Each structure stands twice: as C-alpha cells, then as structure tokens.
Amino acid sequence: MEAHGVTTQHLPRLLAIDDSPLIHRLLKAKLKAERLEIHCTTSGEQGLQAARVLSPDLILLDINLPDMDGIAALQQL
C-alpha cells in the first residue's frame, strides 16, 4: 500500500482463539521475535467477531471453547 509516496506493508496477522490466557502468553512469548500482529480471544463468538474485523492470515483455534466447540467455530468461519 502506498500513501504520499511512502510504502507501507501490513504485518501478517495471527488470531489465537483459545480460552486459556496461558496459551496466549506462551504464543506471544514464543513468537515475539517474529514480525506478526498477534491477536487473542477467549471464546468462539469473540474469535468469530475478531476474524471478521481483522481478516487474519492465520487462525489457531482450540477445539474446546466455553461457548462452542472449535469445529462449530470453523464451520462458521
């Protein structure tokens, strides 16, 4: 994308949908050296909303979520 002669490039977006804050912290710690935007949600519904807004390049999806299972979330994606 170019704005006023300056080229900008968006970082790849990763969306982690997992009900464990520990998993979110581990992902951020392990991937901090990578050039990524990391977004995390703790429920399937939050994850679906975030996916619609962010259009992530990669989604890591837990199968066991408090409000829906990961397969149902995947079907809605």
The first five atom37 places (N, CA, C, CB, O) and aatype in JSON, in Angstrom:
{
  "aatype": [12, 6, 0, 8, 7, 19, 16, 16, 5, 8, 10, 14, 1, 10, 10, 0, 9, 3, 3, 15, 14, 10, 9, 8, 1, 10, 10, 11, 0, 11, 10, 11, 0, 6, 1, 10, 6, 9, 8, 4, 16, 16, 15, 7, 6, 5, 7, 10, 5, 0, 0, 1, 19, 10, 15, 14, 3, 10, 9, 10, 10, 3, 9, 2, 10, 14, 3, 12, 3, 7, 9, 0, 0, 10, 5, 5, 10],
  "atom_mask": [
    [1, 1, 1, 1, 1],
    [1, 1, 1, 1, 1],
    [1, 1, 1, 1, 1],
    [1, 1, 1, 1, 1],
    [1, 1, 1, 0, 1],
    [1, 1, 1, 1, 1],
    [1, 1, 1, 1, 1],
    [1, 1, 1, 1, 1],
    [1, 1, 1, 1, 1],
    [1, 1, 1, 1, 1],
    [1, 1, 1, 1, 1],
    [1, 1, 1, 1, 1],
    [1, 1, 1, 1, 1],
    [1, 1, 1, 1, 1],
    [1, 1, 1, 1, 1],
    [1, 1, 1, 1, 1],
    [1, 1, 1, 1, 1],
    [1, 1, 1, 1, 1],
    [1, 1, 1, 1, 1],
    [1, 1, 1, 1, 1],
    [1, 1, 1, 1, 1],
    [1, 1, 1, 1, 1],
    [1, 1, 1, 1, 1],
    [1, 1, 1, 1, 1],
    [1, 1, 1, 1, 1],
    [1, 1, 1, 1, 1],
    [1, 1, 1, 1, 1],
    [1, 1, 1, 1, 1],
    [1, 1, 1, 1, 1],
    [1, 1, 1, 1, 1],
    [1, 1, 1, 1, 1],
    [1, 1, 1, 1, 1],
    [1, 1, 1, 1, 1],
    [1, 1, 1, 1, 1],
    [1, 1, 1, 1, 1],
    [1, 1, 1, 1, 1],
    [1, 1, 1, 1, 1],
    [1, 1, 1, 1, 1],
    [1, 1, 1, 1, 1],
    [1, 1, 1, 1, 1],
    [1, 1, 1, 1, 1],
    [1, 1, 1, 1, 1],
    [1, 1, 1, 1, 1],
    [1, 1, 1, 0, 1],
    [1, 1, 1, 1, 1],
    [1, 1, 1, 1, 1],
    [1, 1, 1, 0, 1],
    [1, 1, 1, 1, 1],
    [1, 1, 1, 1, 1],
    [1, 1, 1, 1, 1],
    [1, 1, 1, 1, 1],
    [1, 1, 1, 1, 1],
    [1, 1, 1, 1, 1],
    [1, 1, 1, 1, 1],
    [1, 1, 1, 1, 1],
    [1, 1, 1, 1, 1],
    [1, 1, 1, 1, 1],
    [1, 1, 1, 1, 1],
    [1, 1, 1, 1, 1],
    [1, 1, 1, 1, 1],
    [1, 1, 1, 1, 1],
    [1, 1, 1, 1, 1],
    [1, 1, 1, 1, 1],
    [1, 1, 1, 1, 1],
    [1, 1, 1, 1, 1],
    [1, 1, 1, 1, 1],
    [1, 1, 1, 1, 1],
    [1, 1, 1, 1, 1],
    [1, 1, 1, 1, 1],
    [1, 1, 1, 0, 1],
    [1, 1, 1, 1, 1],
    [1, 1, 1, 1, 1],
    [1, 1, 1, 1, 1],
    [1, 1, 1, 1, 1],
    [1, 1, 1, 1, 1],
    [1, 1, 1, 1, 1],
    [1, 1, 1, 1, 1]
  ],
  "atom_positions": [
    [[0.84, -1.16, 0.0], [0.0, 0.0, 0.0], [0.89, 1.23, 0.0], [-0.96, -0.01, 1.21], [1.94, 1.23, 0.64]],
    [[0.49, 2.26, -0.71], [1.28, 3.47, -0.79], [0.45, 4.67, -0.38], [1.84, 3.66, -2.22], [-0.69, 4.82, -0.83]],
    [[1.0, 5.51, 0.47], [0.33, 6.73, 0.9], [1.35, 7.87, 0.89], [-0.31, 6.56, 2.31], [2.33, 7.82, 1.62]],
    [[1.11, 8.86, 0.08], [2.0, 10.03, -0.02], [3.44, 9.61, -0.3], [1.94, 10.85, 1.27], [4.37, 10.14, 0.31]],
    [[3.64, 8.67, -1.22], [4.97, 8.27, -1.61], [5.68, 7.33, -0.64], [0.0, 0.0, 0.0], [6.82, 6.95, -0.88]],
    [[5.01, 6.95, 0.44], [5.61, 6.04, 1.42], [4.96, 4.68, 1.27], [5.45, 6.58, 2.89], [3.73, 4.55, 1.3]],
    [[5.78, 3.67, 1.12], [5.24, 2.32, 1.0], [5.12, 1.7, 2.39], [6.15, 1.44, 0.1], [6.07, 1.69, 3.17]],
    [[3.93, 1.2, 2.69], [3.72, 0.52, 3.98], [3.28, -0.9, 3.69], [2.65, 1.27, 4.85], [2.62, -1.17, 2.68]],
    [[3.65, -1.79, 4.55], [3.31, -3.2, 4.37], [2.7, -3.69, 5.67], [4.57, -4.05, 3.97], [3.25, -3.47, 6.75]],
    [[1.58, -4.36, 5.57], [0.95, -4.83, 6.79], [1.63, -6.12, 7.26], [-0.55, -5.06, 6.57], [2.0, -6.97, 6.46]],
    [[1.77, -6.23, 8.55], [2.36, -7.43, 9.13], [1.34, -8.56, 9.06], [2.81, -7.19, 10.59], [0.14, -8.31, 9.17]],
    [[1.79, -9.79, 8.89], [0.85, -10.91, 8.93], [0.13, -10.93, 10.27], [1.58, -12.25, 8.68], [0.72, -10.69, 11.32]],
    [[-1.16, -11.21, 10.21], [-1.99, -11.24, 11.42], [-2.28, -12.67, 11.83], [-3.31, -10.47, 11.19], [-2.73, -13.49, 11.03]],
    [[-2.01, -12.96, 13.09], [-2.33, -14.25, 13.68], [-3.44, -14.03, 14.7], [-1.06, -14.91, 14.34], [-3.35, -13.13, 15.54]],
    [[-4.48, -14.84, 14.62], [-5.57, -14.8, 15.6], [-5.58, -16.13, 16.34], [-6.95, -14.51, 14.91], [-5.75, -17.19, 15.74]],
    [[-5.42, -16.06, 17.65], [-5.49, -17.25, 18.5], [-6.82, -17.23, 19.23], [-4.29, -17.29, 19.52], [-7.12, -16.3, 19.98]],
    [[-7.62, -18.26, 19.0], [-8.91, -18.4, 19.67], [-8.77, -19.56, 20.65], [-10.09, -18.64, 18.64], [-8.83, -20.72, 20.26]],
    [[-8.57, -19.23, 21.91], [-8.32, -20.23, 22.95], [-8.76, -19.66, 24.28], [-6.81, -20.66, 22.99], [-8.52, -18.48, 24.56]],
    [[-9.41, -20.47, 25.11], [-9.91, -19.97, 26.39], [-8.84, -19.9, 27.47], [-11.04, -20.83, 26.86], [-9.15, -19.54, 28.61]],
    [[-7.6, -20.25, 27.16], [-6.53, -20.25, 28.14], [-5.62, -19.03, 27.99], [-5.71, -21.54, 28.03], [-4.91, -18.91, 26.99]],
    [[-5.64, -18.13, 28.97], [-4.7, -17.0, 28.93], [-3.24, -17.46, 28.92], [-4.95, -16.07, 30.12], [-2.38, -16.77, 28.39]],
    [[-2.97, -18.61, 29.51], [-1.61, -19.16, 29.49], [-1.16, -19.44, 28.06], [-1.54, -20.44, 30.34], [-0.03, -19.13, 27.69]],
    [[-2.02, -20.02, 27.26], [-1.69, -20.29, 25.85], [-1.41, -18.97, 25.13], [-2.86, -21.06, 25.14], [-0.48, -18.89, 24.34]],
    [[-2.2, -17.95, 25.4], [-1.97, -16.65, 24.77], [-0.59, -16.11, 25.14], [-3.07, -15.65, 25.19], [0.14, -15.62, 24.28]],
    [[-0.25, -16.19, 26.44], [1.06, -15.7, 26.88], [2.19, -16.51, 26.24], [1.17, -15.76, 28.42], [3.19, -15.94, 25.81]],
    [[2.04, -17.82, 26.18], [3.08, -18.66, 25.57], [3.27, -18.34, 24.09], [2.71, -20.15, 25.74], [4.4, -18.22, 23.62]],
    [[2.17, -18.18, 23.37], [2.27, -17.83, 21.95], [3.0, -16.51, 21.75], [0.88, -17.76, 21.32], [3.9, -16.4, 20.92]],
    [[2.61, -15.51, 22.54], [3.25, -14.2, 22.42], [4.73, -14.27, 22.77], [2.54, -13.19, 23.31], [5.55, -13.61, 22.13]],
    [[5.08, -15.05, 23.79], [6.48, -15.18, 24.19], [7.29, -15.9, 23.12], [6.59, -15.93, 25.53], [8.39, -15.47, 22.77]],
    [[6.76, -16.99, 22.6], [7.48, -17.78, 21.59], [7.6, -17.06, 20.25], [6.8, -19.11, 21.39], [8.56, -17.27, 19.52]],
    [[6.62, -16.22, 19.93], [6.59, -15.58, 18.62], [6.99, -14.1, 18.64], [5.23, -15.71, 18.02], [6.85, -13.41, 17.63]],
    [[7.49, -13.62, 19.79], [7.79, -12.18, 19.89], [8.86, -11.72, 18.91], [8.22, -11.85, 21.3], [8.87, -10.55, 18.54]],
    [[9.76, -12.57, 18.5], [10.82, -12.18, 17.56], [10.32, -12.17, 16.11], [12.01, -13.13, 17.69], [10.99, -11.65, 15.22]],
    [[9.15, -12.75, 15.89], [8.6, -12.78, 14.53], [7.88, -11.47, 14.24], [7.62, -13.99, 14.35], [7.38, -10.8, 15.14]],
    [[7.85, -11.13, 12.99], [7.14, -9.91, 12.59], [5.68, -10.27, 12.35], [7.79, -9.25, 11.3], [5.26, -10.54, 11.22]],
    [[4.9, -10.28, 13.44], [3.49, -10.66, 13.4], [2.66, -9.72, 14.25], [3.29, -12.1, 13.86], [3.14, -9.18, 15.25]],
    [[1.43, -9.52, 13.84], [0.42, -8.92, 14.72], [-0.27, -10.11, 15.37], [-0.61, -7.97, 13.93], [-0.84, -10.94, 14.67]],
    [[-0.23, -10.21, 16.68], [-0.87, -11.33, 17.37], [-2.09, -10.82, 18.12], [0.13, -12.02, 18.35], [-2.0, -9.9, 18.94]],
    [[-3.23, -11.41, 17.82], [-4.49, -11.07, 18.46], [-5.03, -12.33, 19.13], [-5.53, -10.48, 17.43], [-4.9, -13.43, 18.58]],
    [[-5.62, -12.19, 20.3], [-6.12, -13.34, 21.05], [-7.54, -13.09, 21.54], [-5.21, -13.65, 22.24], [-7.89, -11.98, 21.94]],
    [[-8.35, -14.13, 21.5], [-9.69, -14.09, 22.08], [-9.88, -15.35, 22.92], [-10.79, -13.97, 20.97], [-9.18, -16.35, 22.74]],
    [[-10.86, -15.29, 23.83], [-11.05, -16.41, 24.76], [-12.35, -17.17, 24.55], [-11.0, -15.91, 26.16], [-12.67, -18.06, 25.34]],
    [[-13.09, -16.84, 23.51], [-14.32, -17.59, 23.23], [-14.51, -17.7, 21.72], [-15.55, -16.91, 23.89], [-13.92, -16.95, 20.94]],
    [[-15.34, -18.63, 21.33], [-15.63, -18.81, 19.91], [-16.3, -17.59, 19.31], [0.0, 0.0, 0.0], [-15.93, -17.16, 18.22]],
    [[-17.29, -17.03, 20.01], [-18.01, -15.87, 19.49], [-17.08, -14.67, 19.34], [-19.18, -15.51, 20.4], [-17.13, -13.97, 18.33]],
    [[-16.23, -14.42, 20.35], [-15.25, -13.33, 20.24], [-14.31, -13.58, 19.07], [-14.44, -13.18, 21.55], [-13.97, -12.65, 18.33]],
    [[-13.9, -14.82, 18.9], [-13.0, -15.18, 17.82], [-13.62, -14.96, 16.45], [0.0, 0.0, 0.0], [-12.96, -14.47, 15.54]],
    [[-14.9, -15.31, 16.3], [-15.59, -15.1, 15.03], [-15.7, -13.61, 14.72], [-17.0, -15.73, 15.07], [-15.48, -13.19, 13.58]],
    [[-16.02, -12.81, 15.74], [-16.11, -11.36, 15.54], [-14.74, -10.79, 15.15], [-16.64, -10.67, 16.82], [-14.64, -9.97, 14.24]],
    [[-13.69, -11.23, 15.86], [-12.34, -10.74, 15.56], [-11.91, -11.15, 14.15], [-11.34, -11.27, 16.59], [-11.27, -10.37, 13.45]],
    [[-12.25, -12.37, 13.75], [-11.87, -12.84, 12.41], [-12.53, -11.98, 11.34], [-12.27, -14.31, 12.23], [-11.92, -11.69, 10.32]],
    [[-13.78, -11.59, 11.56], [-14.48, -10.74, 10.58], [-13.83, -9.37, 10.47], [-15.96, -10.59, 10.97], [-13.7, -8.82, 9.38]],
    [[-13.42, -8.82, 11.6], [-12.84, -7.47, 11.62], [-11.39, -7.48, 11.12], [-12.9, -6.88, 13.04], [-10.99, -6.62, 10.34]],
    [[-10.61, -8.46, 11.58], [-9.16, -8.47, 11.32], [-8.75, -9.11, 10.0], [-8.47, -9.18, 12.43], [-7.7, -8.77, 9.46]],
    [[-9.56, -10.02, 9.48], [-9.16, -10.83, 8.32], [-7.76, -11.4, 8.53], [-9.21, -9.99, 7.01], [-6.85, -11.07, 7.77]],
    [[-7.57, -12.24, 9.55], [-6.23, -12.74, 9.86], [-5.68, -13.65, 8.77], [-6.24, -13.49, 11.18], [-6.42, -14.27, 8.01]],
    [[-4.36, -13.71, 8.71], [-3.68, -14.58, 7.77], [-3.64, -16.02, 8.29], [-2.26, -14.08, 7.5], [-3.58, -16.98, 7.51]],
    [[-3.68, -16.16, 9.61], [-3.62, -17.48, 10.25], [-4.49, -17.45, 11.5], [-2.14, -17.89, 10.6], [-4.46, -16.49, 12.26]],
    [[-5.26, -18.52, 11.69], [-6.07, -18.66, 12.9], [-5.66, -19.96, 13.59], [-7.6, -18.66, 12.58], [-5.67, -21.03, 12.98]],
    [[-5.32, -19.85, 14.87], [-5.09, -21.02, 15.71], [-6.33, -21.17, 16.56], [-3.77, -20.88, 16.6], [-6.67, -20.26, 17.33]],
    [[-7.02, -22.3, 16.44], [-8.34, -22.47, 17.01], [-8.37, -23.68, 17.94], [-9.39, -22.63, 15.91], [-8.07, -24.8, 17.52]],
    [[-8.72, -23.45, 19.19], [-8.87, -24.51, 20.17], [-10.16, -25.29, 19.86], [-8.9, -23.93, 21.62], [-11.15, -24.69, 19.45]],
    [[-10.14, -26.57, 20.06], [-11.34, -27.39, 19.84], [-12.32, -27.21, 21.0], [-10.95, -28.87, 19.68], [-13.53, -27.2, 20.79]],
    [[-11.8, -27.08, 22.22], [-12.64, -26.96, 23.41], [-12.74, -25.51, 23.85], [-12.1, -27.83, 24.56], [-11.8, -24.98, 24.45]],
    [[-13.86, -24.88, 23.56], [-14.11, -23.5, 23.94], [-15.34, -23.46, 24.85], [-14.3, -22.59, 22.68], [-16.18, -24.35, 24.77]],
    [[-15.46, -22.44, 25.69], [-16.56, -22.42, 26.64], [-17.95, -22.25, 26.0], [-16.34, -21.32, 27.62], [-18.93, -22.78, 26.52]],
    [[-18.04, -21.52, 24.89], [-19.35, -21.23, 24.32], [-19.7, -22.06, 23.09], [-19.42, -19.79, 23.97], [-20.88, -22.18, 22.75]],
    [[-18.72, -22.63, 22.43], [-18.95, -23.5, 21.27], [-17.68, -24.3, 21.03], [-19.34, -22.68, 20.0], [-16.6, -23.9, 21.46]],
    [[-17.81, -25.43, 20.36], [-16.58, -26.17, 20.09], [-15.89, -25.59, 18.85], [-16.88, -27.68, 19.9], [-16.51, -24.89, 18.05]],
    [[-14.62, -25.9, 18.72], [-13.83, -25.36, 17.62], [-14.34, -25.75, 16.26], [0.0, 0.0, 0.0], [-14.19, -25.0, 15.3]],
    [[-14.96, -26.94, 16.15], [-15.5, -27.38, 14.85], [-16.65, -26.47, 14.44], [-15.97, -28.87, 14.92], [-16.75, -26.09, 13.27]],
    [[-17.53, -26.13, 15.38], [-18.65, -25.22, 15.07], [-18.11, -23.85, 14.67], [-19.61, -25.09, 16.3], [-18.63, -23.23, 13.73]],
    [[-17.09, -23.38, 15.36], [-16.49, -22.09, 15.01], [-15.88, -22.15, 13.61], [-15.41, -21.68, 16.05], [-16.03, -21.23, 12.81]],
    [[-15.2, -23.24, 13.32], [-14.59, -23.42, 12.0], [-15.65, -23.43, 10.91], [-13.78, -24.71, 11.95], [-15.45, -22.83, 9.85]],
    [[-16.77, -24.09, 11.15], [-17.84, -24.12, 10.16], [-18.38, -22.72, 9.89], [-18.97, -25.03, 10.62], [-18.74, -22.4, 8.75]],
    [[-18.45, -21.89, 10.92], [-18.95, -20.52, 10.74], [-17.92, -19.63, 10.05], [-19.34, -19.91, 12.09], [-18.28, -18.68, 9.36]],
    [[-16.65, -19.95, 10.23], [-15.61, -19.18, 9.52], [-15.71, -19.45, 8.04], [-14.2, -19.53, 10.05], [-14.92, -18.9, 7.26]]
  ]
}
